[in-house]
Amino acid sequence: MIFEYFSGKKFIVKITRSLNSDKNNGYFTCTPRYIYIRLYKALIRPVVTYGAETWTMTKKEEQAVLIFERKIFRRIYGPKYEDEEWKSRTNRELEELSKGENIVKWIKGQRISWLGHLERMEEDRMPKKIFTQELEGTRRRGRHRKGWREEVERDLQVMGVRRWTELVTEGTKWRGTVRQAKAHNGL
């Protein structure tokens, strides 16, 4: 998984070091916050989530991505002055400041978007063949890992989307479904 590469390697280390630098106590203060939020959304989030459309994420991996995002937001928004002392912002405050958006919802929206793309794809293309192919053989004993398709269909079910195969062909409605996924509280 691409996230494991970035989380354990140089990319996250460089970002963390720059965030933890002694300059301005590690907080961004000289430029308006909305600039840093836009930089995060335009530069950092796409690099961290490269290829996320095809990921199957466990709860542990989701938490790791959320922790990374909150660490960046804590640096952008900085501490708050309350009751004559400086306090770090809580997760709930960061969620309110980001208006409920988070990286996991964004990834799930991207996966739903990729599902629509796969469904509309011509039958002779390789991703479509892999998507529609039935695997032969038997699985190992025990509970099997969820597949990509099961996860995305569960996300659509949580959102209350019925007959998604019909929705895919209608472009504007499908794009609305993807936007709704990125803002849905249950995902």
NUVOBA-937186 format. One record per atom (N, C-alpha, C, O): residue in one letter; y, z, x. Coordinates in Angstrom, 3 decimals. Layout:
<sites>
residu;north;up;east
A;Y;Z;X .
...
</sites>
This chain:
<sites>
residu;north;up;east
M;-1.178;0.000;0.848 .
M;0.000;0.000;0.000 .
M;1.243;0.000;0.894 .
M;1.301;0.713;1.896 .
I;2.206;-0.788;0.526 .
I;3.428;-0.927;1.308 .
I;4.163;0.403;1.428 .
I;4.712;0.715;2.484 .
F;4.177;1.197;0.339 .
F;4.911;2.463;0.385 .
F;4.381;3.359;1.493 .
F;5.154;4.012;2.194 .
E;3.033;3.391;1.653 .
E;2.462;4.227;2.707 .
E;2.960;3.772;4.071 .
E;3.213;4.600;4.945 .
Y;3.103;2.467;4.262 .
Y;3.593;1.964;5.531 .
Y;5.008;2.464;5.784 .
Y;5.319;2.954;6.870 .
F;5.869;2.336;4.766 .
F;7.252;2.730;4.952 .
F;7.410;4.248;4.997 .
F;8.248;4.756;5.742 .
S;6.617;4.979;4.211 .
S;6.814;6.422;4.154 .
S;6.368;7.098;5.433 .
S;6.960;8.098;5.839 .
G;5.347;6.579;6.070 .
G;4.841;7.246;7.244 .
G;5.372;6.675;8.535 .
G;5.046;7.192;9.603 .
K;6.159;5.656;8.485 .
K;6.559;4.944;9.693 .
K;8.048;5.042;9.944 .
K;8.730;5.932;9.436 .
K;8.526;4.122;10.724 .
K;9.879;4.168;11.255 .
K;10.968;4.077;10.196 .
K;12.023;4.693;10.350 .
F;10.736;3.316;9.113 .
F;11.789;3.099;8.126 .
F;12.289;4.413;7.528 .
F;13.490;4.684;7.535 .
I;11.373;5.222;7.014 .
I;11.761;6.485;6.392 .
I;12.334;7.428;7.439 .
I;13.274;8.171;7.159 .
V;11.779;7.402;8.633 .
V;12.286;8.268;9.701 .
V;13.735;7.922;10.017 .
V;14.566;8.817;10.171 .
K;14.047;6.627;10.116 .
K;15.425;6.223;10.422 .
K;16.370;6.633;9.310 .
K;17.452;7.155;9.579 .
I;15.980;6.407;8.064 .
I;16.846;6.789;6.946 .
I;17.021;8.298;6.920 .
I;18.132;8.792;6.730 .
T;15.938;9.029;7.109 .
T;16.027;10.491;7.090 .
T;16.918;10.995;8.207 .
T;17.725;11.898;7.988 .
R;16.790;10.430;9.402 .
R;17.648;10.860;10.512 .
R;19.110;10.575;10.226 .
R;19.980;11.391;10.532 .
S;19.381;9.409;9.635 .
S;20.779;9.106;9.340 .
S;21.309;10.021;8.239 .
S;22.483;10.390;8.246 .
L;20.440;10.385;7.294 .
L;20.874;11.304;6.246 .
L;21.065;12.714;6.788 .
L;21.924;13.451;6.306 .
N;20.278;13.092;7.777 .
N;20.350;14.443;8.328 .
N;21.304;14.560;9.505 .
N;21.332;15.594;10.173 .
S;22.077;13.534;9.768 .
S;22.976;13.590;10.916 .
S;24.029;14.676;10.716 .
S;24.334;15.056;9.586 .
D;24.572;15.163;11.808 .
D;25.562;16.237;11.753 .
D;26.919;15.756;11.266 .
D;27.763;16.561;10.872 .
K;27.129;14.451;11.291 .
K;28.400;13.907;10.851 .
K;28.592;14.216;9.368 .
K;27.728;13.870;8.562 .
N;29.674;14.845;8.990 .
N;29.987;15.230;7.612 .
N;28.917;16.133;7.004 .
N;28.665;16.070;5.801 .
N;28.294;16.960;7.814 .
N;27.239;17.865;7.366 .
N;26.090;17.130;6.685 .
N;25.382;17.710;5.862 .
G;25.902;15.858;7.023 .
G;24.806;15.091;6.461 .
G;25.096;14.495;5.107 .
G;24.239;13.819;4.538 .
Y;26.287;14.725;4.570 .
Y;26.617;14.200;3.250 .
Y;27.615;13.065;3.389 .
Y;28.444;13.051;4.299 .
F;27.520;12.119;2.474 .
F;28.429;10.986;2.477 .
F;29.708;11.400;1.762 .
F;29.681;11.695;0.567 .
T;30.818;11.424;2.474 .
T;32.044;11.912;1.849 .
T;33.200;10.929;1.907 .
T;34.100;11.014;1.071 .
C;33.219;9.999;2.856 .
C;34.400;9.176;3.049 .
C;34.434;7.952;2.126 .
C;35.500;7.357;1.966 .
T;33.349;7.564;1.532 .
T;33.292;6.406;0.652 .
T;32.900;6.883;-0.744 .
T;32.133;7.837;-0.874 .
P;33.412;6.236;-1.788 .
P;33.045;6.661;-3.145 .
P;31.531;6.618;-3.366 .
P;30.836;5.753;-2.833 .
R;31.041;7.563;-4.157 .
R;29.600;7.689;-4.372 .
R;28.989;6.451;-5.003 .
R;27.855;6.089;-4.689 .
Y;29.727;5.800;-5.889 .
Y;29.139;4.647;-6.566 .
Y;28.793;3.544;-5.572 .
Y;27.885;2.750;-5.820 .
I;29.508;3.487;-4.449 .
I;29.189;2.499;-3.415 .
I;27.813;2.810;-2.814 .
I;27.000;1.910;-2.606 .
Y;27.563;4.088;-2.542 .
Y;26.273;4.465;-1.975 .
Y;25.139;4.264;-2.971 .
Y;24.035;3.878;-2.587 .
I;25.403;4.521;-4.240 .
I;24.388;4.280;-5.265 .
I;24.058;2.790;-5.314 .
I;22.888;2.412;-5.384 .
R;25.075;1.958;-5.277 .
R;24.836;0.511;-5.297 .
R;24.097;0.061;-4.037 .
R;23.221;-0.801;-4.111 .
L;24.437;0.633;-2.886 .
L;23.713;0.315;-1.656 .
L;22.251;0.744;-1.754 .
L;21.354;0.024;-1.317 .
Y;22.022;1.916;-2.328 .
Y;20.648;2.376;-2.507 .
Y;19.869;1.393;-3.382 .
Y;18.757;0.991;-3.039 .
K;20.463;1.011;-4.513 .
K;19.773;0.116;-5.443 .
K;19.596;-1.288;-4.876 .
K;18.629;-1.973;-5.212 .
A;20.517;-1.722;-4.023 .
A;20.455;-3.086;-3.495 .
A;19.667;-3.197;-2.199 .
A;19.068;-4.239;-1.932 .
L;19.655;-2.137;-1.384 .
L;19.022;-2.237;-0.068 .
L;17.787;-1.361;0.099 .
L;16.733;-1.849;0.506 .
I;17.905;-0.092;-0.205 .
I;16.819;0.835;0.097 .
I;15.684;0.718;-0.914 .
I;14.524;0.572;-0.530 .
R;16.010;0.782;-2.202 .
R;14.957;0.737;-3.222 .
R;14.116;-0.532;-3.142 .
R;12.893;-0.431;-3.239 .
P;14.701;-1.732;-2.968 .
P;13.845;-2.920;-2.859 .
P;12.919;-2.902;-1.639 .
P;11.797;-3.404;-1.704 .
V;13.382;-2.330;-0.538 .
V;12.539;-2.288;0.651 .
V;11.383;-1.306;0.447 .
V;10.245;-1.606;0.808 .
V;11.665;-0.153;-0.119 .
V;10.627;0.853;-0.336 .
V;9.605;0.371;-1.362 .
V;8.420;0.680;-1.246 .
T;10.048;-0.376;-2.354 .
T;9.154;-0.797;-3.430 .
T;8.700;-2.247;-3.285 .
T;8.302;-2.868;-4.270 .
Y;8.754;-2.784;-2.093 .
Y;8.335;-4.166;-1.889 .
Y;6.872;-4.329;-2.321 .
Y;5.990;-3.622;-1.833 .
G;6.632;-5.247;-3.220 .
G;5.283;-5.493;-3.710 .
G;4.819;-4.496;-4.747 .
G;3.633;-4.469;-5.076 .
A;5.707;-3.678;-5.273 .
A;5.326;-2.614;-6.209 .
A;4.787;-3.161;-7.521 .
A;4.141;-2.434;-8.275 .
E;5.044;-4.424;-7.800 .
E;4.539;-5.022;-9.037 .
E;3.020;-4.948;-9.094 .
E;2.438;-4.931;-10.178 .
T;2.384;-4.906;-7.943 .
T;0.923;-4.945;-7.898 .
T;0.299;-3.598;-7.560 .
T;-0.917;-3.515;-7.390 .
W;1.095;-2.547;-7.458 .
W;0.574;-1.236;-7.105 .
W;-0.100;-0.571;-8.293 .
W;0.331;-0.729;-9.435 .
T;-1.163;0.176;-8.012 .
T;-1.659;1.171;-8.955 .
T;-1.306;2.505;-8.322 .
T;-1.720;2.794;-7.199 .
M;-0.553;3.308;-9.032 .
M;-0.034;4.539;-8.445 .
M;-0.700;5.758;-9.057 .
M;-0.830;5.869;-10.276 .
T;-1.119;6.672;-8.191 .
T;-1.611;7.957;-8.661 .
T;-0.407;8.876;-8.870 .
T;0.710;8.559;-8.460 .
K;-0.649;10.006;-9.509 .
K;0.434;10.974;-9.731 .
K;1.014;11.449;-8.391 .
K;2.221;11.658;-8.269 .
K;0.148;11.617;-7.396 .
K;0.593;12.080;-6.087 .
K;1.535;11.051;-5.457 .
K;2.557;11.423;-4.880 .
E;1.204;9.766;-5.561 .
E;2.057;8.723;-5.011 .
E;3.381;8.625;-5.771 .
E;4.435;8.406;-5.174 .
E;3.311;8.791;-7.102 .
E;4.549;8.795;-7.893 .
E;5.463;9.924;-7.448 .
E;6.669;9.725;-7.299 .
Q;4.899;11.110;-7.233 .
Q;5.701;12.246;-6.797 .
Q;6.316;12.008;-5.425 .
Q;7.459;12.393;-5.178 .
A;5.561;11.375;-4.532 .
A;6.092;11.101;-3.194 .
A;7.295;10.166;-3.267 .
A;8.281;10.365;-2.558 .
V;7.217;9.152;-4.115 .
V;8.334;8.210;-4.264 .
V;9.528;8.913;-4.891 .
V;10.664;8.694;-4.472 .
L;9.284;9.755;-5.891 .
L;10.378;10.489;-6.545 .
L;11.045;11.465;-5.575 .
L;12.268;11.609;-5.584 .
I;10.256;12.127;-4.750 .
I;10.817;13.062;-3.762 .
I;11.727;12.310;-2.800 .
I;12.818;12.776;-2.470 .
F;11.272;11.149;-2.357 .
F;12.085;10.334;-1.458 .
F;13.416;9.958;-2.121 .
F;14.475;10.062;-1.503 .
E;13.349;9.521;-3.386 .
E;14.576;9.126;-4.089 .
E;15.518;10.313;-4.277 .
E;16.727;10.184;-4.087 .
R;14.968;11.462;-4.647 .
R;15.826;12.637;-4.850 .
R;16.471;13.091;-3.555 .
R;17.600;13.582;-3.560 .
K;15.765;12.933;-2.447 .
K;16.337;13.304;-1.151 .
K;17.571;12.447;-0.859 .
K;18.584;12.952;-0.375 .
I;17.480;11.167;-1.153 .
I;18.623;10.278;-0.947 .
I;19.761;10.655;-1.891 .
I;20.917;10.716;-1.473 .
F;19.442;10.911;-3.168 .
F;20.481;11.279;-4.127 .
F;21.148;12.604;-3.775 .
F;22.350;12.767;-3.986 .
R;20.380;13.553;-3.240 .
R;20.992;14.825;-2.836 .
R;22.012;14.599;-1.729 .
R;23.046;15.266;-1.690 .
R;21.729;13.670;-0.839 .
R;22.677;13.357;0.232 .
R;23.895;12.624;-0.304 .
R;25.015;12.859;0.148 .
I;23.681;11.750;-1.252 .
I;24.806;10.988;-1.806 .
I;25.726;11.903;-2.610 .
I;26.943;11.882;-2.424 .
Y;25.145;12.707;-3.506 .
Y;25.967;13.545;-4.382 .
Y;26.423;14.830;-3.704 .
Y;27.423;15.419;-4.113 .
G;25.713;15.271;-2.683 .
G;26.118;16.458;-1.955 .
G;25.909;17.733;-2.748 .
G;25.463;17.689;-3.894 .
P;26.230;18.876;-2.142 .
P;26.064;20.150;-2.848 .
P;27.189;20.342;-3.865 .
P;28.189;19.625;-3.859 .
K;26.996;21.322;-4.729 .
K;28.050;21.635;-5.700 .
K;28.560;23.047;-5.431 .
K;27.823;23.913;-4.960 .
Y;29.818;23.253;-5.735 .
Y;30.454;24.551;-5.529 .
Y;30.419;25.292;-6.853 .
Y;31.063;24.888;-7.822 .
E;29.663;26.378;-6.884 .
E;29.479;27.118;-8.129 .
E;29.444;28.606;-7.822 .
E;28.738;29.038;-6.911 .
D;30.195;29.381;-8.568 .
D;30.248;30.841;-8.376 .
D;30.599;31.208;-6.939 .
D;29.987;32.095;-6.342 .
E;31.586;30.517;-6.398 .
E;32.119;30.756;-5.061 .
E;31.078;30.588;-3.950 .
E;31.161;31.244;-2.911 .
E;30.109;29.713;-4.173 .
E;29.161;29.377;-3.116 .
E;28.643;27.951;-3.330 .
E;28.660;27.422;-4.441 .
W;28.189;27.357;-2.241 .
W;27.667;25.999;-2.286 .
W;26.185;26.046;-2.611 .
W;25.426;26.807;-2.012 .
K;25.784;25.215;-3.574 .
K;24.382;25.179;-3.987 .
K;23.887;23.738;-3.965 .
K;24.631;22.801;-4.255 .
S;22.629;23.586;-3.619 .
S;21.997;22.268;-3.661 .
S;21.775;21.876;-5.116 .
S;21.512;22.731;-5.962 .
R;21.877;20.617;-5.398 .
R;21.690;20.150;-6.772 .
R;20.212;20.198;-7.145 .
R;19.339;19.894;-6.333 .
T;19.953;20.589;-8.394 .
T;18.577;20.663;-8.877 .
T;18.091;19.263;-9.276 .
T;18.881;18.329;-9.411 .
N;16.786;19.149;-9.457 .
N;16.211;17.870;-9.884 .
N;16.774;17.426;-11.232 .
N;17.031;16.243;-11.452 .
R;16.961;18.391;-12.126 .
R;17.487;18.059;-13.456 .
R;18.921;17.525;-13.357 .
R;19.273;16.571;-14.050 .
E;19.742;18.127;-12.507 .
E;21.117;17.649;-12.322 .
E;21.127;16.237;-11.738 .
E;21.927;15.394;-12.146 .
L;20.231;15.985;-10.781 .
L;20.151;14.645;-10.205 .
L;19.717;13.628;-11.246 .
L;20.194;12.493;-11.250 .
E;18.812;14.033;-12.130 .
E;18.371;13.128;-13.200 .
E;19.520;12.826;-14.158 .
E;19.670;11.692;-14.613 .
E;20.324;13.832;-14.463 .
E;21.481;13.613;-15.333 .
E;22.505;12.706;-14.667 .
E;23.082;11.838;-15.321 .
L;22.736;12.900;-13.370 .
L;23.690;12.064;-12.650 .
L;23.229;10.612;-12.564 .
L;24.047;9.692;-12.577 .
S;21.905;10.412;-12.476 .
S;21.391;9.042;-12.412 .
S;21.100;8.473;-13.793 .
S;20.512;7.399;-13.917 .
K;21.514;9.198;-14.834 .
K;21.382;8.758;-16.228 .
K;19.935;8.477;-16.613 .
K;19.661;7.542;-17.365 .
G;19.011;9.284;-16.100 .
G;17.604;9.147;-16.464 .
G;16.853;8.062;-15.719 .
G;15.634;7.958;-15.853 .
E;17.552;7.250;-14.935 .
E;16.871;6.216;-14.158 .
E;16.161;6.864;-12.987 .
E;16.683;7.797;-12.375 .
N;14.981;6.377;-12.677 .
N;14.340;6.786;-11.433 .
N;13.475;5.655;-10.910 .
N;13.246;4.664;-11.603 .
I;13.012;5.806;-9.722 .
I;12.315;4.737;-9.021 .
I;10.949;4.442;-9.655 .
I;10.497;3.297;-9.633 .
V;10.289;5.458;-10.217 .
V;8.978;5.233;-10.835 .
V;9.131;4.395;-12.099 .
V;8.334;3.489;-12.342 .
K;10.146;4.688;-12.903 .
K;10.400;3.859;-14.091 .
K;10.722;2.430;-13.686 .
K;10.302;1.478;-14.343 .
W;11.467;2.287;-12.603 .
W;11.822;0.951;-12.127 .
W;10.573;0.194;-11.689 .
W;10.427;-0.992;-11.985 .
I;9.670;0.879;-10.982 .
I;8.421;0.251;-10.545 .
I;7.584;-0.156;-11.750 .
I;7.021;-1.251;-11.775 .
K;7.499;0.717;-12.745 .
K;6.705;0.387;-13.931 .
K;7.318;-0.776;-14.697 .
K;6.597;-1.597;-15.264 .
G;8.636;-0.851;-14.715 .
G;9.293;-2.008;-15.329 .
G;8.973;-3.291;-14.577 .
G;8.753;-4.339;-15.186 .
Q;8.949;-3.204;-13.251 .
Q;8.601;-4.371;-12.435 .
Q;7.158;-4.802;-12.686 .
Q;6.859;-5.996;-12.713 .
R;6.268;-3.831;-12.868 .
R;4.872;-4.169;-13.152 .
R;4.740;-4.866;-14.498 .
R;3.973;-5.820;-14.636 .
I;5.483;-4.392;-15.483 .
I;5.443;-5.033;-16.799 .
I;6.005;-6.445;-16.706 .
I;5.485;-7.367;-17.335 .
S;7.051;-6.611;-15.933 .
S;7.617;-7.944;-15.715 .
S;6.590;-8.867;-15.060 .
S;6.460;-10.025;-15.455 .
W;5.869;-8.369;-14.071 .
W;4.840;-9.161;-13.382 .
W;3.692;-9.504;-14.338 .
W;3.121;-10.591;-14.260 .
L;3.358;-8.581;-15.232 .
L;2.329;-8.854;-16.239 .
L;2.728;-10.051;-17.092 .
L;1.910;-10.931;-17.362 .
G;3.989;-10.079;-17.515 .
G;4.463;-11.221;-18.299 .
G;4.411;-12.509;-17.509 .
G;4.048;-13.559;-18.041 .
H;4.774;-12.432;-16.241 .
H;4.732;-13.622;-15.390 .
H;3.294;-14.120;-15.236 .
H;3.040;-15.323;-15.310 .
L;2.362;-13.203;-15.024 .
L;0.956;-13.583;-14.890 .
L;0.430;-14.212;-16.167 .
L;-0.319;-15.188;-16.123 .
E;0.815;-13.660;-17.285 .
E;0.328;-14.160;-18.571 .
E;0.843;-15.572;-18.850 .
E;0.130;-16.383;-19.441 .
R;2.062;-15.870;-18.437 .
R;2.635;-17.202;-18.660 .
R;2.209;-18.220;-17.604 .
R;2.428;-19.419;-17.777 .
M;1.610;-17.757;-16.522 .
M;1.248;-18.618;-15.405 .
M;0.163;-19.622;-15.796 .
M;-0.655;-19.359;-16.678 .
E;0.172;-20.774;-15.125 .
E;-0.844;-21.794;-15.365 .
E;-2.203;-21.280;-14.907 .
E;-2.296;-20.475;-13.981 .
E;-3.268;-21.760;-15.576 .
E;-4.615;-21.247;-15.330 .
E;-5.140;-21.554;-13.928 .
E;-5.985;-20.814;-13.424 .
D;-4.667;-22.616;-13.290 .
D;-5.217;-23.006;-11.999 .
D;-4.579;-22.268;-10.820 .
D;-5.012;-22.456;-9.683 .
R;-3.570;-21.439;-11.058 .
R;-2.924;-20.693;-9.972 .
R;-3.780;-19.498;-9.571 .
R;-4.418;-18.875;-10.419 .
M;-3.793;-19.184;-8.297 .
M;-4.664;-18.133;-7.757 .
M;-4.394;-16.747;-8.366 .
M;-5.355;-16.072;-8.736 .
P;-3.135;-16.285;-8.490 .
P;-2.926;-14.962;-9.094 .
P;-3.471;-14.880;-10.520 .
P;-3.998;-13.843;-10.921 .
K;-3.347;-15.956;-11.279 .
K;-3.861;-15.979;-12.649 .
K;-5.385;-15.920;-12.648 .
K;-5.984;-15.240;-13.481 .
K;-6.015;-16.634;-11.709 .
K;-7.476;-16.602;-11.613 .
K;-7.961;-15.187;-11.294 .
K;-8.929;-14.708;-11.884 .
I;-7.289;-14.534;-10.370 .
I;-7.675;-13.168;-9.997 .
I;-7.454;-12.219;-11.169 .
I;-8.264;-11.322;-11.405 .
F;-6.372;-12.412;-11.896 .
F;-6.014;-11.554;-13.030 .
F;-7.033;-11.669;-14.162 .
F;-7.385;-10.664;-14.780 .
T;-7.507;-12.880;-14.439 .
T;-8.407;-13.087;-15.575 .
T;-9.880;-13.000;-15.204 .
T;-10.731;-12.981;-16.093 .
Q;-10.202;-12.946;-13.929 .
Q;-11.588;-12.941;-13.481 .
Q;-12.282;-11.636;-13.847 .
Q;-11.704;-10.556;-13.724 .
E;-13.515;-11.748;-14.293 .
E;-14.340;-10.569;-14.552 .
E;-15.181;-10.291;-13.320 .
E;-15.796;-11.205;-12.772 .
L;-15.215;-9.051;-12.881 .
L;-15.978;-8.682;-11.701 .
L;-17.462;-8.558;-12.039 .
L;-17.831;-8.113;-13.126 .
E;-18.292;-8.954;-11.101 .
E;-19.733;-8.845;-11.280 .
E;-20.235;-7.629;-10.528 .
E;-19.582;-7.131;-9.610 .
G;-21.405;-7.158;-10.932 .
G;-22.003;-6.029;-10.237 .
G;-21.774;-4.729;-10.985 .
G;-21.273;-4.711;-12.110 .
T;-22.156;-3.643;-10.329 .
T;-22.018;-2.335;-10.957 .
T;-21.048;-1.485;-10.158 .
T;-20.834;-1.697;-8.965 .
R;-20.478;-0.531;-10.842 .
R;-19.554;0.391;-10.184 .
R;-20.325;1.588;-9.641 .
R;-21.474;1.839;-10.006 .
R;-19.658;2.308;-8.765 .
R;-20.258;3.538;-8.256 .
R;-20.328;4.579;-9.363 .
R;-19.702;4.441;-10.414 .
R;-21.102;5.619;-9.102 .
R;-21.191;6.726;-10.059 .
R;-19.874;7.468;-10.132 .
R;-19.056;7.415;-9.213 .
G;-19.688;8.155;-11.233 .
G;-18.494;8.976;-11.388 .
G;-17.372;8.227;-12.090 .
G;-17.516;7.069;-12.482 .
R;-16.271;8.910;-12.231 .
R;-15.124;8.317;-12.920 .
R;-14.519;7.243;-12.028 .
R;-14.238;7.484;-10.854 .
H;-14.324;6.070;-12.587 .
H;-13.769;4.986;-11.781 .
H;-12.243;5.058;-11.763 .
H;-11.614;5.619;-12.660 .
R;-11.678;4.480;-10.725 .
R;-10.222;4.444;-10.602 .
R;-9.688;3.454;-11.629 .
R;-10.319;2.444;-11.943 .
K;-8.510;3.775;-12.137 .
K;-7.887;2.872;-13.096 .
K;-7.451;1.603;-12.391 .
K;-6.943;1.631;-11.270 .
G;-7.659;0.509;-13.066 .
G;-7.216;-0.764;-12.531 .
G;-5.758;-1.006;-12.876 .
G;-5.170;-0.298;-13.694 .
W;-5.190;-2.008;-12.245 .
W;-3.787;-2.339;-12.457 .
W;-3.515;-2.674;-13.919 .
W;-2.554;-2.189;-14.516 .
R;-4.377;-3.508;-14.477 .
R;-4.173;-3.946;-15.863 .
R;-4.233;-2.765;-16.834 .
R;-3.426;-2.686;-17.760 .
E;-5.177;-1.854;-16.630 .
E;-5.284;-0.684;-17.516 .
E;-4.016;0.172;-17.448 .
E;-3.532;0.663;-18.467 .
E;-3.490;0.342;-16.242 .
E;-2.268;1.139;-16.094 .
E;-1.085;0.502;-16.813 .
E;-0.333;1.187;-17.506 .
V;-0.921;-0.800;-16.651 .
V;0.211;-1.480;-17.278 .
V;0.042;-1.487;-18.797 .
V;1.015;-1.282;-19.524 .
E;-1.159;-1.716;-19.278 .
E;-1.386;-1.691;-20.731 .
E;-1.151;-0.294;-21.293 .
E;-0.665;-0.152;-22.415 .
R;-1.494;0.742;-20.520 .
R;-1.213;2.111;-20.973 .
R;0.294;2.356;-21.043 .
R;0.782;2.992;-21.977 .
D;1.028;1.846;-20.047 .
D;2.485;1.978;-20.085 .
D;3.061;1.308;-21.321 .
D;3.947;1.860;-21.973 .
L;2.563;0.121;-21.648 .
L;3.034;-0.584;-22.846 .
L;2.666;0.190;-24.105 .
L;3.437;0.222;-25.064 .
Q;1.489;0.815;-24.105 .
Q;1.060;1.599;-25.256 .
Q;1.957;2.835;-25.425 .
Q;2.322;3.192;-26.545 .
V;2.306;3.480;-24.313 .
V;3.208;4.643;-24.368 .
V;4.562;4.240;-24.943 .
V;5.184;4.998;-25.688 .
M;5.011;3.032;-24.585 .
M;6.291;2.535;-25.094 .
M;6.210;2.114;-26.560 .
M;7.240;1.899;-27.199 .
G;5.002;1.994;-27.096 .
G;4.831;1.589;-28.480 .
G;4.858;0.075;-28.667 .
G;5.115;-0.404;-29.771 .
V;4.599;-0.681;-27.607 .
V;4.596;-2.138;-27.687 .
V;3.230;-2.588;-28.184 .
V;2.204;-2.283;-27.576 .
R;3.227;-3.297;-29.265 .
R;1.993;-3.823;-29.841 .
R;1.980;-5.341;-29.636 .
R;3.029;-5.985;-29.614 .
R;0.807;-5.886;-29.490 .
R;0.619;-7.338;-29.338 .
R;1.497;-7.900;-28.224 .
R;2.275;-8.828;-28.446 .
W;1.371;-7.345;-27.045 .
W;2.203;-7.757;-25.922 .
W;1.907;-9.192;-25.508 .
W;2.779;-9.863;-24.956 .
T;0.692;-9.677;-25.765 .
T;0.357;-11.044;-25.371 .
T;1.195;-12.059;-26.147 .
T;1.484;-13.143;-25.641 .
E;1.582;-11.713;-27.366 .
E;2.461;-12.589;-28.140 .
E;3.916;-12.463;-27.695 .
E;4.663;-13.441;-27.696 .
L;4.309;-11.242;-27.314 .
L;5.683;-11.006;-26.872 .
L;6.015;-11.741;-25.580 .
L;7.160;-12.136;-25.359 .
V;5.011;-11.921;-24.730 .
V;5.217;-12.530;-23.420 .
V;5.805;-13.932;-23.546 .
V;6.641;-14.331;-22.735 .
T;5.379;-14.671;-24.545 .
T;5.839;-16.053;-24.694 .
T;7.291;-16.135;-25.146 .
T;7.942;-17.163;-24.954 .
E;7.803;-15.070;-25.743 .
E;9.192;-15.048;-26.191 .
E;10.031;-14.376;-25.091 .
E;10.033;-13.151;-24.965 .
G;10.729;-15.175;-24.314 .
G;11.425;-14.703;-23.120 .
G;12.408;-13.574;-23.342 .
G;12.370;-12.574;-22.626 .
T;13.303;-13.716;-24.336 .
T;14.341;-12.695;-24.520 .
T;13.735;-11.371;-24.986 .
T;14.177;-10.306;-24.556 .
K;12.739;-11.428;-25.851 .
K;12.107;-10.194;-26.314 .
K;11.351;-9.514;-25.174 .
K;11.353;-8.288;-25.068 .
W;10.706;-10.312;-24.324 .
W;9.964;-9.732;-23.206 .
W;10.912;-9.089;-22.198 .
W;10.636;-8.007;-21.680 .
R;12.029;-9.757;-21.924 .
R;13.014;-9.163;-21.013 .
R;13.554;-7.852;-21.582 .
R;13.803;-6.904;-20.838 .
G;13.733;-7.802;-22.889 .
G;14.151;-6.561;-23.531 .
G;13.112;-5.462;-23.367 .
G;13.455;-4.295;-23.181 .
T;11.843;-5.839;-23.437 .
T;10.764;-4.873;-23.238 .
T;10.778;-4.336;-21.809 .
T;10.563;-3.144;-21.588 .
V;11.031;-5.218;-20.838 .
V;11.098;-4.787;-19.434 .
V;12.272;-3.834;-19.237 .
V;12.133;-2.808;-18.571 .
R;13.440;-4.168;-19.819 .
R;14.609;-3.283;-19.715 .
R;14.325;-1.940;-20.367 .
R;14.719;-0.894;-19.852 .
Q;13.640;-1.974;-21.502 .
Q;13.296;-0.745;-22.201 .
Q;12.351;0.113;-21.350 .
Q;12.462;1.339;-21.349 .
A;11.434;-0.517;-20.637 .
A;10.496;0.223;-19.779 .
A;11.229;0.952;-18.672 .
A;10.869;2.076;-18.322 .
K;12.258;0.321;-18.116 .
K;12.985;0.940;-17.011 .
K;13.825;2.134;-17.462 .
K;14.270;2.929;-16.634 .
A;14.045;2.261;-18.777 .
A;14.840;3.364;-19.303 .
A;14.022;4.329;-20.154 .
A;14.552;5.334;-20.629 .
H;12.741;4.036;-20.352 .
H;11.901;4.845;-21.255 .
H;11.600;6.211;-20.640 .
H;11.249;6.308;-19.464 .
N;11.740;7.257;-21.440 .
N;11.537;8.616;-20.945 .
N;10.066;8.971;-20.762 .
N;9.747;9.826;-19.936 .
G;9.157;8.334;-21.512 .
G;7.753;8.681;-21.434 .
G;7.012;8.097;-20.251 .
G;5.882;8.500;-19.974 .
L;7.622;7.154;-19.546 .
L;6.907;6.515;-18.423 .
L;7.075;7.295;-17.148 .
L;6.544;6.903;-16.109 .
</sites>
